[in-house]
């Protein structure tokens, strides 16, 4: 669950809970680019480059040294050579003991890039924040574990960082998402998986005891790591349950591919399922038959938990053999668990998305479909124009923390490409998901540009926020200090761009991060705010998802959004050099601003 923000007086809380019928959300008033650009300073937003504050290394299961440089700043995998200052275990690791000859790598490698992130505030301490992110030793090889960065002063500094231990025996560990229980223990839901590299650099997922890097571990696993409340060292994680690795669901056979996992914990003391942990994920049997599952356990104060329940397939309400994905569980203060499910119509060329809401009234034991949230949504292209990075998770969801007309409101935001550009849409339900408001556009750019990867969060006073990536501002001009710091001169080859390179002044190319606040009734609070001080070039050091020579790259499928007691806190990727990122690597920037 999102952290609780408690700062309003009791009369104000009563006023919100007894508010009149929800207002109809209205379309945004367009904002000029100059006003948007100046909104960072005008609203007191601050940025901290979190992942440049430490240098991390670990020993990967599989080494891959191909470099795509010097274009886009790539330098390939590099040995650590004593650079690590995190205090983490540099390996080799117990989970690598059964590796085949040639594995793992023969030395620790330097972590260079950090894309796709999540961020969570400790409900027991608003100054304690944990961010998680993909922790790359090879962007060209898409070779990474999960990493974390931790703050104890509300996000000003991030002194504890490192890879999340326990799953080094797999090639990758992916999709950062976590949640705190009410005791201040942090649960990270993992997806470690194996592959090795073909001679052409493509990834081979063949399950063969003689070929896979590490036959002593399952090929793919949904699993949990717990950072116990009060932990101080980078390696202080619990990864064992009842004497065995903390597996929620292992997958031993090719053709059953878990993906898109998410986690939520019921931290509401009045709930009958207080401190229940909900893990959800999708399983793909081929491209077009995704099914979703839930398992749950009870969190204990010492950082341990009960056994995971047998995974239960969730209903999807679509009667469609193509299945659904994008499980995003959230728990209302009364203990009801909700998640949207998205059908992306793969057999129709991914033309049109459908979002359905389901819920559980009994702590995840049984589930039912409430309603269709939105249908026939024009899906964005596989890769956005002008650049090579792929689209991410198109849907986001949260539950309001103050009742409106006696019910906790539900909010869903999603991407829509019906205009030929990406837009972020927002809809709400005030009757437990049975009916949904007419969707409203969130982004207020005056001229068309791609706005994408929305992420919702809910504050304790009823305010909600939607943050998203934003391409309304042109790339910095040639000869400017901003262009130099953005590293645009490194961007020399781009098969998806028809203009001249480097992309000085290019439209719908460079990326910022934005946020929009709403009241509980979807009353818009001002304009979109720029929460990235500087534009960044998404081509630089972008991980290649399929092979080093393949066109497709990656800036993440989503990024982090949460609240503490007084601030909105986001974390997102940037390749800008603020003075700590000379290599223009993908770093995580934490943005903070006061809740309006």
Secondary structure, 3 states (H helix, E strand, C coil): CCCCCCCCCHHHHHHHHCCCCCCCCCCCCCECHHHHHHHHHHCCCEEEECCCCCCCEECCCCCCCCCCCCHHHCCCCCECCCCCCCCCCCCCCHHHCCCCCCCCCCCCEECCEEEEEEEEECCCCCCCEEEEEEEEEECCCCEEEEEEEEECCCCCCCCEEEECCCCCCCCEECCCCEEECCCCCEEEEEEEECCEECCCCCEECCCCCCCCCCCCCCCEEEEEEEECCCCCCCCCCECEECCEECEEEEECCCCCEEEEEEEEECCCCCCCCCCEEEEEEEEECCCCCEEEEEEEEEECCCCCECCCCCCEECCCCCCCCCECECCCCEECCCCCEEEEEEECCHHHCCCEEEEEEEEECCCCCCCEEEEEEEEEEECCCCECCCCCEECCCCEEEEEEEEEECCEEEEEEEEEECCCCCCEEEEEEECCCCCCCCCCEECCCECCCCCEEEEEEEECCCCCEEEEEEECCCCCCCCCCHHHHHHCHHHCCCCCCCCCCCCCCCCCCCCEEEEEEEECCCCCEEEEEEECCCCCECCCCCCEECCCCCCCCEECCCCCEEEECCCEEEEEEEECCCCCCCCCCCCEEEEEEEECC
